[in-house]
Amino acid sequence: MTPRSGRPIRFALLALAGLALLSGAALAQRRFLDFRDRDLPVTNVAYDGRFIFMRLKYTTAPGGYWYQGLPSWSHGYPLSEKNLMRIMNEVSYLGARLDGFNVVALDDPDLFKYPIAYITEAGWWTLSDREAVGLRNYIQKGGFVLFDDFKVAGEFGFGGGGWDRFKENMARVIPEGHFFDMDPAHPVFHSFFEIKTLADFPQAYNAGHPIFRGLFEDNDPRKRLQVIVNYNTDISQYWEWSGRGLRPFDDTNEAYKLGVNYIIYGLTH
């Protein structure tokens, strides 16, 4: 083949490569822009006296729809909670419902029907003034909040706002609040299972070590733990993946132990 006859082929290959790049860019743009107003339809079950796992929903920040176009608050729903509640019912007499897992907005009056609230991907969490007041009232009136699955911004792919976004939001919820690094001696780590160390807690995929932080009543670690934060880790990923063989059995057990302890602590404090 002469150089002259090969030139159209090279041009065609370059054109195809260019189209592929443009298509990839368009797909990435859709991931970040087109789904901003998309929500995930859920059907809550009516309260009948049994424990119902409740997840908090919020407006996802731009860029937070990177996983299958879903809002960040919904990641793992409802498989994570379903698997955790199955374990709860196996190891305790909680009798949690397995036929429904409710989703509630932060400013919904129904929030106060639930002793424990779970929220994921706080790096993409946005907060209105009304929602800040709702969450503040919930916490101060005895609610226990579990934050999971957010990390240093930019670490391991889409990181969201990381701790800075979370800290800004919580300053609007509890302006005087201060987060303390958790000590493994705290009762939450012994409320059911004995968790003796946090230093080598298994990671589903995050780099580095998980960081556990807590917000306490009156900023006094001797008083009630109001909010616990699993930072730079994703404990609920193990709950979601359990049964699929994606992570070692022993590591998954450790994540379940932590989840069980959180539920028991929230119900007894």
KOLGUSE-458150 format. One line per field, with one value per residue (C-alpha): residue in three letters; chain; x, y, z. Coordinates in steps of 0.1 Angstrom, whole numbers. Layout:
aa = c(ALA, ...)
ch = c(A, ...)
u = c(X, ...)
v = c(Y, ...)
w = c(Z, ...)
END
This chain:
aa = c(MET, THR, PRO, ARG, SER, GLY, ARG, PRO, ILE, ARG, PHE, ALA, LEU, LEU, ALA, LEU, ALA, GLY, LEU, ALA, LEU, LEU, SER, GLY, ALA, ALA, LEU, ALA, GLN, ARG, ARG, PHE, LEU, ASP, PHE, ARG, ASP, ARG, ASP, LEU, PRO, VAL, THR, ASN, VAL, ALA, TYR, ASP, GLY, ARG, PHE, ILE, PHE, MET, ARG, LEU, LYS, TYR, THR, THR, ALA, PRO, GLY, GLY, TYR, TRP, TYR, GLN, GLY, LEU, PRO, SER, TRP, SER, HIS, GLY, TYR, PRO, LEU, SER, GLU, LYS, ASN, LEU, MET, ARG, ILE, MET, ASN, GLU, VAL, SER, TYR, LEU, GLY, ALA, ARG, LEU, ASP, GLY, PHE, ASN, VAL, VAL, ALA, LEU, ASP, ASP, PRO, ASP, LEU, PHE, LYS, TYR, PRO, ILE, ALA, TYR, ILE, THR, GLU, ALA, GLY, TRP, TRP, THR, LEU, SER, ASP, ARG, GLU, ALA, VAL, GLY, LEU, ARG, ASN, TYR, ILE, GLN, LYS, GLY, GLY, PHE, VAL, LEU, PHE, ASP, ASP, PHE, LYS, VAL, ALA, GLY, GLU, PHE, GLY, PHE, GLY, GLY, GLY, GLY, TRP, ASP, ARG, PHE, LYS, GLU, ASN, MET, ALA, ARG, VAL, ILE, PRO, GLU, GLY, HIS, PHE, PHE, ASP, MET, ASP, PRO, ALA, HIS, PRO, VAL, PHE, HIS, SER, PHE, PHE, GLU, ILE, LYS, THR, LEU, ALA, ASP, PHE, PRO, GLN, ALA, TYR, ASN, ALA, GLY, HIS, PRO, ILE, PHE, ARG, GLY, LEU, PHE, GLU, ASP, ASN, ASP, PRO, ARG, LYS, ARG, LEU, GLN, VAL, ILE, VAL, ASN, TYR, ASN, THR, ASP, ILE, SER, GLN, TYR, TRP, GLU, TRP, SER, GLY, ARG, GLY, LEU, ARG, PRO, PHE, ASP, ASP, THR, ASN, GLU, ALA, TYR, LYS, LEU, GLY, VAL, ASN, TYR, ILE, ILE, TYR, GLY, LEU, THR, HIS)
ch = c(A, A, A, A, A, A, A, A, A, A, A, A, A, A, A, A, A, A, A, A, A, A, A, A, A, A, A, A, A, A, A, A, A, A, A, A, A, A, A, A, A, A, A, A, A, A, A, A, A, A, A, A, A, A, A, A, A, A, A, A, A, A, A, A, A, A, A, A, A, A, A, A, A, A, A, A, A, A, A, A, A, A, A, A, A, A, A, A, A, A, A, A, A, A, A, A, A, A, A, A, A, A, A, A, A, A, A, A, A, A, A, A, A, A, A, A, A, A, A, A, A, A, A, A, A, A, A, A, A, A, A, A, A, A, A, A, A, A, A, A, A, A, A, A, A, A, A, A, A, A, A, A, A, A, A, A, A, A, A, A, A, A, A, A, A, A, A, A, A, A, A, A, A, A, A, A, A, A, A, A, A, A, A, A, A, A, A, A, A, A, A, A, A, A, A, A, A, A, A, A, A, A, A, A, A, A, A, A, A, A, A, A, A, A, A, A, A, A, A, A, A, A, A, A, A, A, A, A, A, A, A, A, A, A, A, A, A, A, A, A, A, A, A, A, A, A, A, A, A, A, A, A, A, A, A, A, A, A, A, A, A, A, A, A, A, A, A, A, A)
u = c(0, 14, 15, -11, -35, -30, -38, -76, -75, -55, -78, -108, -92, -84, -120, -134, -111, -123, -159, -152, -136, -166, -190, -171, -171, -209, -215, -194, -213, -247, -235, -228, -255, -285, -296, -297, -334, -338, -351, -355, -392, -397, -427, -426, -444, -467, -455, -469, -448, -419, -385, -381, -347, -348, -326, -324, -328, -314, -308, -277, -250, -239, -217, -233, -252, -221, -233, -258, -274, -288, -290, -261, -284, -298, -265, -270, -308, -325, -301, -277, -304, -322, -291, -283, -318, -316, -285, -301, -330, -306, -285, -312, -349, -354, -379, -371, -393, -378, -407, -399, -372, -383, -368, -375, -365, -347, -375, -403, -422, -423, -385, -394, -410, -376, -350, -321, -314, -289, -273, -248, -224, -223, -198, -227, -251, -268, -289, -316, -323, -355, -337, -309, -336, -353, -321, -311, -344, -342, -307, -315, -347, -329, -323, -292, -276, -252, -232, -214, -195, -177, -140, -113, -124, -108, -96, -105, -125, -155, -150, -176, -170, -153, -151, -152, -187, -199, -184, -201, -234, -232, -222, -256, -273, -254, -234, -216, -210, -175, -165, -142, -121, -137, -119, -125, -133, -165, -197, -210, -182, -193, -231, -234, -203, -168, -149, -115, -97, -104, -69, -71, -108, -112, -118, -142, -122, -110, -73, -58, -75, -111, -117, -146, -158, -186, -207, -217, -244, -229, -197, -189, -177, -190, -225, -248, -233, -257, -240, -214, -194, -177, -152, -129, -147, -179, -191, -225, -208, -200, -237, -247, -222, -226, -236, -220, -185, -170, -152, -138, -163, -144, -142, -179, -186, -167, -188, -220, -207, -203, -238, -254, -236, -248, -284, -283, -266, -292, -321, -307, -293)
v = c(0, 34, 63, 81, 52, 48, 84, 81, 51, 70, 99, 76, 60, 94, 105, 74, 80, 116, 104, 79, 107, 130, 102, 95, 131, 133, 103, 118, 151, 132, 115, 149, 171, 153, 135, 164, 164, 126, 109, 73, 63, 46, 31, 33, 8, 18, 16, -15, -16, -34, -19, -4, 6, 42, 60, 97, 113, 146, 167, 154, 179, 183, 154, 130, 110, 92, 57, 45, 79, 74, 101, 96, 91, 59, 40, 4, 8, -14, -43, -29, -24, -57, -78, -60, -64, -101, -104, -84, -108, -138, -126, -108, -107, -73, -87, -60, -58, -73, -64, -26, -1, 35, 66, 100, 136, 155, 180, 154, 153, 114, 115, 115, 80, 64, 61, 56, 73, 62, 85, 76, 95, 127, 141, 149, 160, 194, 209, 235, 257, 238, 204, 217, 225, 192, 172, 193, 187, 150, 147, 168, 149, 116, 104, 86, 92, 70, 86, 62, 60, 93, 101, 126, 146, 132, 100, 68, 83, 105, 118, 145, 172, 150, 161, 198, 196, 174, 198, 228, 211, 199, 234, 244, 215, 217, 250, 244, 207, 192, 158, 136, 107, 75, 54, 16, 16, 35, 16, 17, -8, -32, -28, -64, -76, -69, -47, -43, -23, 1, 4, -25, -25, -40, -17, -26, -5, 27, 34, 41, 35, 42, 70, 68, 101, 110, 139, 138, 155, 188, 179, 156, 121, 107, 115, 101, 96, 114, 110, 85, 89, 62, 84, 72, 39, 23, -2, -6, -18, -50, -54, -48, -72, -100, -133, -123, -136, -102, -98, -122, -137, -126, -89, -89, -103, -74, -49, -66, -66, -28, -24, -45, -26, 7, -5, -18, 13, 36, 16, 16, 51)
w = c(0, -10, 15, -7, -6, 32, 40, 38, 61, 87, 84, 89, 120, 135, 128, 146, 175, 177, 177, 205, 226, 220, 229, 261, 270, 263, 285, 313, 310, 312, 343, 360, 345, 331, 363, 387, 391, 389, 421, 430, 436, 469, 487, 525, 546, 574, 610, 628, 660, 644, 638, 604, 590, 579, 554, 550, 515, 504, 473, 456, 448, 411, 401, 427, 401, 389, 399, 373, 373, 408, 435, 459, 490, 474, 469, 481, 486, 496, 496, 522, 548, 539, 545, 577, 591, 582, 604, 632, 632, 633, 662, 683, 690, 673, 648, 623, 592, 560, 537, 536, 543, 546, 531, 548, 541, 567, 572, 572, 605, 602, 609, 646, 643, 639, 666, 641, 608, 582, 556, 529, 506, 527, 503, 479, 507, 502, 530, 531, 562, 568, 566, 590, 616, 611, 616, 646, 663, 656, 671, 701, 709, 710, 674, 665, 631, 612, 584, 561, 528, 521, 518, 511, 480, 449, 465, 446, 419, 426, 461, 465, 489, 515, 551, 544, 529, 557, 583, 567, 567, 603, 614, 602, 620, 654, 652, 685, 677, 677, 663, 683, 670, 684, 709, 706, 744, 737, 746, 709, 700, 728, 728, 713, 697, 712, 687, 704, 677, 649, 636, 611, 603, 568, 538, 510, 485, 501, 504, 538, 571, 581, 605, 630, 645, 669, 679, 716, 736, 750, 733, 762, 751, 784, 774, 747, 713, 689, 655, 644, 612, 592, 572, 545, 544, 533, 558, 541, 510, 528, 537, 501, 486, 512, 495, 462, 471, 463, 497, 522, 546, 577, 565, 558, 593, 609, 589, 601, 637, 635, 620, 647, 674, 659, 659, 694, 708, 690, 705, 740, 745)
END
